[in-house]
Amino acid sequence: MNQRIQKLSSWLTEKDITCSFITSTPNVFYLTDFYTDPHERLLGLFVFQNEEPILICPNMEVAQARHAGWQYEIIGYSDTDNPWELIQKSLLKRNVTVTRMALEKEHLTLDRFEQIQRLFPSTSFVSAEEKLHTLRMIKDEKEVSILQDAAALADYGVEVGVQAIAEGKSELDILATIEFELKKKGIRQMSFDTMVLTGLKTAAPHGKPGLETITKGDFVLFDLGVVLDGYCSDITRTVAFGDITEKQREVYDTVLKAQVAAVNVCKPGTRVGDIDRTARSIISDAGYGDYFTHRIGHGLGIDVHEFPSMNETNDMQLQQGMAFTIEPGIYAPEIGGVRIEDDMLVTSDGAVTLTKFPKELIIK
């Protein structure tokens, strides 16, 4: 078995849990190297203390699972099969008595949980999330290499976007150019819906791009990332189109100062909450504290938002191999918004910034 499944099996033994049943696409991918979106169909992975694991997926995905390197049992099923009956038959052959099972409680639907309860009426259930979060939090060399490449493609996306800025172009015009150029680089999927915002719309942290056109004196905010080999990147840059006001420049300079300061405190042993407070104090001291309305960042990996949550109440200490974002912002409805975001990786003695696109104010 691969090392990741072995670590999960060891945890099951340590906690006296018979098996885990993993059902989310990201966690199945993490444990098997098999990535699929089964839509409404069941995808699952049974991991045991000592028995070999079992993968459950639609018949149409079995060949892909084998191609991904899965060497153990696969329960494939057609659209007319009941996969739960096939699972029951497989476990009966193994003569496994399931007394405790670990589930992804945050992912499993009520309907599927009821199906599991029918199969295992005397079984108790515990959460698998915390262990899976902990395993995924520390990236290995292969993951780091992919994250570096994904970050470089995010840099390229911002570069394309900045070059495409022109008076009269709409947010969606520029967004389409970014995604078209990234597709030419082989990117099929973005980490999330690409964001290109102009003018006062930049004051909405999760604004929706539309047909609004760029005019002189606008901020233009880019927030984008790519999925590469199953891993995500995430970058935000804010640039100016033409001359901006002194107030706009003050907002930009404040966010930049806060972002650089937060990046500079990242190293093994730093508490997550201290990173948030470092940036937040700078923004608050400048009089914009009420306009910094979200946490400093989030974990990054297979999911664009994953463990840990980078907020001021989190006392977790940074460890080598952790990847996350640093993204302070100021969102003033009467001025506009500025956010600057980088992807970070903790090293043995510090941290490196994976995204490299310049952060100093660009006036296009």
Summary of the structure (lengths in Angstrom):
residues: 364
radius of gyration: 23.1
end to end distance: 53.4
largest distance: 73.4
contacts: 1216
relative contact order: 0.11
helix: 38%
strand: 24%
